[in-house]
Amino acid sequence: MEKILLPVDGSNQAFRAGEWIVAISRKYGPLEVHVVNVEPQPIDWQIHGIETEATKAHLMVRAHIAMKPVLHLLNEAGVKHSDHVELGEPGETIAALAEKFGCDTIVMGSRGLGAVTGLALGSVGRKVLHLAKMPVVFVKTNNE
C-alpha cells in the first residue's frame, strides 16, 4: 500500500491535491494518507503575555479548520488517513514527517496561502522539493 504525505494549509491548491489523491486511489487501489498541517512556531513578540497552552490550543484550532475540508473529502471517498498537526518551519517539517512516516510520495498543492501568489511554485514547495528524499508531486488548480 502506498503511503502519501498530504500537507494542507486551507488553500484551494491543498484541497485540489486531496481530490487528486482520491482520484488516484479510485484508479489504482488503496492508499494510506498522512494529512499534515504545519503551523509556524510563534515568535516571542506575537505571544507576549499569552500562556503556552493557550497558544498551542489556538494553533490547533487553526490547523483543524485548515484540514477539515480535506479530511471530509477523504472520509467521503473512503481513503484511509490520519491527521497530524506540527509546529515548525513548514518545508523542513513536511520533509521530515514524510521520512518519519515512511511515505513513498509527498503530494501537495503547487502554491499555498503565502503572500506571494504569482510564483509558479511556492517557497514551501521549493524547500520540500529540495529536502525530500522521496518524489514530490505538485497538483495545480484549474486556473493556474
CORPEJO-V172983 format. One line per field, one symbol per residue. phi: phi as a letter, one per 30 degrees, with the letter a starting at -180 (. if undefined). psi: psi as a letter, one per 20 degrees, with the letter a starting at -180 (. if undefined). burial: # if it has 24 or more other C-alpha atoms within 12 Angstrom, else .. A space follows every 50 residues. Layout:
phi: ???
psi: ???
burial: ???
//
This chain:
phi: .dcbcbdbbjdddddddddddedddddcjdbcccdbcccddddeddceic dedddddddddedddddeddddeddddiddabcbbbcldedddddddede diddaccbddbccddccdddbdddedddedcdcbdbccccddcc
psi: pppppnpqjjrhhgghhghggggghhhiaqqopopppopqpqqghhjpip qghhgggghgggghghhghgggghghikpprqqqpqpapggggggghggg ikqhqpprqhqbjrhoiiqhprhggggghhhqjrqppppqrhj.
burial: .#####################..#.....##########.......... ........##..##.#########....#########..##########. #.###########.......######.##..#.#.#####....
//
